[in-house]
Amino acid sequence: MEQGEDAFYPGNTKRTTALVAKSEVARGFVVHPALLALADTYLGPSCDQVQLSVCSALNIGPGARSQRLHREDGP
């Protein structure tokens, strides 16, 4: 894990990736009718297809600084 003030993830951070593959709850989340309706309402008018992804979860531990504000890269 990166350390220091310039590190993307704060120290004492636990990260779990591939949530949809690992978690039945995450799989249910991305196909939940209420979530899909929200995505269709707010994102649908701007695109041909909405695709939801839950790829990772972070747990920033006690005493760690907040994660710096950032934009996601890519599409």
Secondary structure as the mmCIF struct_conf table of DSSP 4:
data_model
#
loop_
_struct_conf.conf_type_id
_struct_conf.id
_struct_conf.beg_label_comp_id
_struct_conf.beg_label_asym_id
_struct_conf.beg_label_seq_id
_struct_conf.end_label_comp_id
_struct_conf.end_label_asym_id
_struct_conf.end_label_seq_id
BEND BEND1 GLY A 4 GLY A 4
TURN_TY1_P TURN_TY1_P1 GLU A 5 ASP A 6
BEND BEND2 PHE A 8 TYR A 9
HELX_LH_PP_P HELX_LH_PP_P1 PRO A 10 PRO A 10
TURN_TY1_P TURN_TY1_P2 GLY A 11 ASN A 12
STRN STRN1 THR A 13 THR A 17
HELX_RH_AL_P HELX_RH_AL_P1 LEU A 19 LYS A 22
HELX_RH_AL_P HELX_RH_AL_P2 GLU A 24 VAL A 30
TURN_TY1_P TURN_TY1_P3 VAL A 31 VAL A 31
HELX_RH_AL_P HELX_RH_AL_P3 PRO A 33 TYR A 42
TURN_TY1_P TURN_TY1_P4 LEU A 43 LEU A 43
HELX_RH_3T_P HELX_RH_3T_P1 GLY A 44 SER A 46
BEND BEND3 ASP A 48 ASP A 48
STRN STRN2 SER A 56 ILE A 60
HELX_LH_PP_P HELX_LH_PP_P2 GLY A 61 GLY A 61
TURN_TY1_P TURN_TY1_P5 PRO A 62 GLY A 63
HELX_LH_PP_P HELX_LH_PP_P3 ALA A 64 LEU A 69
HELX_LH_PP_P HELX_LH_PP_P4 ARG A 71 ASP A 73
#
